[in-house]
Each structure stands twice: as structure tokens, then as C-alpha cells.
Amino acid sequence: NAILWLKCRLTMRGHQTSASTTVGTVLLLLFTFLSLTPAAMVVSAFLSAVEREPARELTHIALATMYAVWIGFPVMGFKINEFFDVTRLLHYPVPASHLFAAGMLSSFLELSSFLIYPFLIGVWIGNCEALWQAPLGALVLALFTVQTFAMAQLTLFLLVHVLNHRRVSELLLIAIPLIMFLVVCGLE
């Protein structure tokens, strides 16, 4: 509980370092809301208009892509964003399970997480044919989000010593987008 509070407090303090940072954060959230909400509505309308089987396939592909990108995101931005470095807290008598849980729960409040929430809501609305499916769909997407954030934290914890080396992190920063580009080109 205290570690979650600390991580949230450090995040808030990082965004309040200057007036320009605070204004930038507010503008980013406003821009994100204004630009991604219509995009999520388009996703929802598209999934509702398409037949059930293709809509389910598109949903599976979109969620799998989101999953892979979200797990790779901490690895690609590890050296750029020191916020992901959990080794700073390993010196204190805090169990690793508490660090893991706090990191996973705080992922829900990070700015980058707000980029996927409108799309998850769009997928949720687009796949629910009846009102009784809405709570079950919300539960499934909430579990998907928790599991995605947990896998990202687990990947980060497992690779934390490897990622501290500058050459490895720079290689991953180049290799992962290149591999993703080749996969996308291979799909076409």
C-alpha cells in the first residue's frame, strides 16, 4: 500500500515539477481524450456492424497486438524512462511481491495506460450484443488488462539486470521496432 502511494506520489511530483510540465500533462490528457474517444467509437461501430465471427477474429488480433506491444513497451523505453527502474527500491526491506503488485497496480494510473482505455471500451461496446453481456465483457477486458500489466511488470522484473546495460537496452530499442515492422510487412 505504501509503495503504491509512493509510486503515485512520485508520478504526480514528476508532472508538477514546473508549470509547463503540468500544462503539458493536462494538454496530453485532453488531446488523448478528444482524439482517441472518436477513434474508439469508430472501432465500436465497426465491430458492431461486422458479422460476429469476423468481429471476434478482429478483436482477438487487436487484443493480441495490444498485449505484445504493451509487454514490449517497458523493454523499449527502459533507459529512456527511468521510472521503470525498480532496482532503486530493492535496497529497502520490501518483498518483491509487494514491488510487483505496486508496479502492476500503478500501471493503471500511468499516462501511457490512458491511451488504451478508450480502445478497450470501444472493443467492449462493439462486442456486446445484449445488455446481459456487458458485465461479463467488462470483467473479461478488466482481467485482460490486469494480466497484460502483470506480464509487462514480470518481463521488466525478469530483465531488469539485463536492461541496466546500456548496449543491450539500445540494441532492444532498435531491434524490437524493427522486428515489429518486419512482422507487419510479413502480414501484408
Secondary structure, 3 states (H helix, E strand, C coil): CHHHHHHHHHHHHHHCCCHHHHHHHHHHHHHHHHHHHHHHHHHHHHHHHCCHHHHHHHHHHHHHHHHHHHHHHHHHCCCCCHHHCHHHHCCCCCCHHHHHHHHHHHHCCCHHHHHCHHHHHHHHHHHCCCCCHHHHHHHHHHHHHHHHHHHHHHHHHHHHHHHCCHHHHHHHHHHHHHHHHHHHHHHC
